[in-house]
Amino acid sequence: MPERTGKPLDVEKLRSVIAGALDLPVEEVTDDARFKEDLEVDSLISLEIAVRVEENYGVKIDESQLTEMGTFRLVRDLVADGLGAEPAA
């Protein structure tokens, strides 16, 4: 795990990136909305999320992590860990 930089992750920018991948309004991408059950995310869209995260943040999310990305909160935590950023409160 990277050393913590102390710099917080811009959560709303990440939320916007995820909403763009899902082609949904940003307000629908709540912290606890379940991707599969609530937002109808399939494996192809999960891959799109991973690609956009890598493009925007340089954080690689592998296939095993894709199955763990059940909510925005989990993606946010993966990105924060990958950046060594402070997790959002």
N, C-alpha and C positions, 0 to 999 in steps of 0.2 A: 504494500500500500504506500502511495506517495506520502511524503511528509506534508503535514497540514501547513498551508500558506497563511491561514488566518483570514484570507479574503473570502467573503461569502459568495455563494453561487447566486447569480441573478435568476431566481426561481421563475419569475414571470416571463423572462425571455425563453427559458427552457419550456415553459408551459405553451408558449406561442409556437415554438418549433414542433412540439408534439401535436398540437392542434392542427398545424399545417399538414403534418404527415397523415393525420386522421381525417382531414378535410372537414373539420368541425369548428364551430365557434369556440373561442378560447374558454368561455365560461362553462362549457360542458366538460372540460378537462379538469375536474376537481381532484383534490389530493387522493380521495378514496374511491373515485369511480373505477369500477373494475373494467379493465380494457375489454376482455372477452365477453363478459356477461352484460355489462351496461353500455359499452360503446361499440360492440360488435366487431372487435379487432380480430382478424384472422392471422395466420402465420405470415402471409405476404405483407400485410400492413405492419406486423411486428418487425419484419426485416426492414421496411421503410423507416420505421422509427429508429432502429439501430443505425442505419445509414446516415440519417439526418443528424443524429447525436454525434456520430464520428466526424461528419463534415463540419459541424458547428463548434464542437468542443475538443476534437481530437481524442476522444475517449472511445476505445474499441469495446464493443459489447459482443461477446461470443454467443454462439448458438445456445449453450447451456443457460446463459443468463437471460436469453430471450424468453424462456419459459418462466423465469422468475419475475418478469416485468408485468405483474398483474395490475398495478396501479401507477399513477403518475408519481406518487410518493416513492415507490420502489425505484423507478427510473431516476428520479431526482437524487436519491441516495447513492445509486451506482455512479452517476455523473460526478457528484460531489466527491466520492471516494477516488474516482479516477483522476480528478483534477487536484486532489489534495486540498480541496476547498472546505471551508467550514460548512457543515450541514445546516440547512435552514431550520429555524425553530418551529 
